[in-house]
Amino acid sequence: MHFPINIHIGSFSIPVHLVCETMAYFLGYRYYAYLRKHTTDLINTENRLIIFIGAAVGAFLGSHLVGVLENPSQLPHFSLVYFMGNKTIVGGFLGGLIGVELTKKKIGVTVSSGDMMVYPLILAMIIGRIGCFWAGLEDGTFGIASNLPWAIDFGDGIRRHPTNLYEILFWIALWIGLYITEKRFTLANGARFKILMVAYLLFRFMIEFIKPDYFFSFGLGVIQLVCLGGILYYYKLFLHPEKLIENYA
């Protein structure tokens, strides 16, 4: 297999990464629309749309802001092109969270708005990370050099941890885990989204150690510090995990 993988149509070449990213947005939204149609939504359509806008703005800003901070040594060369060319999922998730919470406070919505988005988000992330894998070195989501049997040469002659595949496995495991949990228990309002956020932040904190990131002298990178901030935001979940279950006695 040669990376990056592209689709060739005549003289045109379409990156599979772009195709997967487009499919992730489209299928993720269609899945959400299906769930909303077959589920009682406590948030009306108008407020749901406003919350979506808040989430999108927050995710855009958070994704690119954390993206440009990933490598502090490049900050002196900051420009709009540099800002738009760097983004990260962790920043998008937390930026989207901030955008949603501020929007909900403004319009007076007090119930969770994220639970219905969890499974669509997982589906979109799986499809998106498939695209990241096929993009090879161009995407920047690969890991450090490794001699493990499943290490992959993404085109530079170095066998590396396929960290994008590790993330796909993480999302599949989380999907199955949530599905099994919800078969046994009734989760409290907002619990499903909290589980997704905390699980992903913990996963990303750990996986960054085997990625060629910029690390400060104390051994952590920018994304890991952002992950810690997000985990601290959800500290009550660790103190009282029983509150994730509705009517827990």
N, C-alpha and C positions, 0 to 999 in steps of 0.2 A: 504494500500500500504506500502510495506516494502522497505526501501532504504539501500544500493544502489540496483538498478535493473540490473541484469545480464542475459545473455542468456546462458542457460546450454545445452551443447551438449555432452552427455555421461559424462565423468569425467572432461570435460573441462568447464570452465566458462569464457565467454567473456563479459566484461563490456559494457553495452549499450552506455555509454559515448564514448568509443573508436569507436564504430560502427557509432554513430552520427557524431563524429569528422571527420571520414573518409568520410562519406556521404556528409558532409558540403563541404569538399575540392573538392570532385568529382563532385557533382551537381552544386556547385558554378562555377567551371571551365567550365562545359558543358554549363551552362547558358551563361557565358561570350562568349564562342566559338559561340554559336547560335546568340547572339546579334552582334558579330563582323562580322559574315557571312552575316547578314541582315542589316548592317549599314555601312555607308561610314566612314572608319577609316582614319583620317588625318595622322596617324603614320604608317610607313611601318612595315612589319613583323619583319625585323631584329632589328630595333630600339625598337619595342614593346617587343621583347624577352629580349633585354639588360635592358630595364626599369623594366621588371618583375624580373630579377635577382637582380637589385638594390633594388627593393621593398622587395624582400624576405630576402636579407641580412640585410637591415635596420629593417624590422619587427622582425626578429629573435633576433638581438641584443637589440632593443628597448624593446621588450616584456620581455626578461629575465632580462635586466638591471633594469627596473622599478619593475619587480617582486621581485628581491632580495632587493630592497630598500624599499619595502612596510613595512617591519618590521625592522627598523634600529637596534633594540636590538640584532638581530641575525647576524649582519654583522661580529662580531668577529669570528663567526663559518663559515665564507665564505669558500666555496670549489667549485670545478667544479660540483660535484653532486648537491650541493645546488643551484648553478647557473642554471643548467639544469632543476631542479625540480620546479623552480618558474618562472611563466610568467603571463602576464596580457595583455588583449586586448588593453587597452589604450596605453600601451607602444608599442605594435605591430603596431597600427595604426599610431602613431606619428613617430616611428622609420621607418616604411615603407614610410611615407611621406618624411622624410629627405632623405632616400635612393633614392627615386624617383627624388626628386628635384636636388640632387647632380649628379645623373646619367644623367638626361636631360640636365643639364648645360654642362656636359662633352661631350655629343654627339650632342649638338646643337639643341635639340628639344624645341620649344617654346610654342606649343599648349598643352592644358590639356590632360593628359593621364588617369585621374581618372574617368571621367564621365561614360565611358562604364563599369566600374567596380562596380558602385554603386548598381544596382539591384542584381547582383550576390553576392556582399558582404552582402547585407541585407538577401538574401536567406540563405547564408552560416551561418550567425550569428543566424538566427532563429533556424536552424537545430542544430547548435552547442550548443545553450543555452537549447534546449530540452534535450540534452545529459547531460548538467550541472545539470539540475533539477533532472534527474533520477539518477545521481551519488550521490545525497544526501549530507551528510556532507563531503564526501571524496574530493569533488571538491572545497570547500571553497567559493562558490559564494552565499551562503545563507545569510539571513539577521539576525537582532537582534530579541530577543524575542518579541512577540506581542500577544495581545488578540483579534485581529481582526477576524471576522468570517472565513476569507479565510487563516488565518495563518496555517502553516503546520509543523507537527512533522517529521523531517527528520531522526529520529532514536535515538535521545538522550533524548526523553521525553519532549523536550521544543518546544512549538509552535512558529514558527518564520515567519518573512516576507519572502515570496517566491520571493526574488529579481530577481532570474533568470527568473521567469515568468513575472515579471514586465518588464524586458528587452525585452522579446519576444513581449509583447504588444506594447512596444515602437517601435520596428522595424516594426511591422505590421502597426502601425499608420503612421510611417514615409514613408513607401512604398505607402500607400494609399494617403497620403498628397502630395508626390512628383508626383504621377500619375495624381491626380486631377489638380495640379498646371501646369503640362506640357500639359494638355488638354486645359488650358486657355491661357498660355503664352509660348513663346519660350525662354528658358533659355539661357543665355550667355555661351560661352565656359568655362567650368570649374565650373560653378555655382552649378550643381547638386552635385558634390563631396564636394564642400565647405559647402553646406547645410547639407549634411550627417555628415561631420566632426564636424561642430559647434553644430548641434543638439545632436550628441552623447556625445560630451565633456560636454555640459551643463547637459544632462541627468545623466551621470556618476558622475559629480560633486555633484549633488543633492542626488542621490541614495546612495552614500557612507556614508551619515549621518545615514542611517539605516542598515549599515553593521558593523560587529564586527571588524573594522580595528584598526590599530595603529594610534592614533591621537597625534599630537604635542600639547604642552601646549597652543598654540594659537587657537586650535580647528579644525585644518585641518589635513588630512592625506596626504601621499605621492602622491597617485593617484589624489587627488583633486588638489594638487599643480601642478602636471603634466598637468591636465586638464586646469587649469588656464593659464599655459604657452601656450598650444595649442590654447586656445580661444584668447589670446593676439596676437598670430601669425595671426589670422584672424580678427583683429580689424577693418580693412577697411570695412568688410562686415556689421558691425554694424553702421559705419558712413555713408555708401552709399549703403543701401540694394537695391536701385533701379538699381544698376549696375548688379544685378543678372539676370535682364531681358534684352534680346537682343534688341537693338535699342530702348531703353526706352527714351521717350520724356519728 
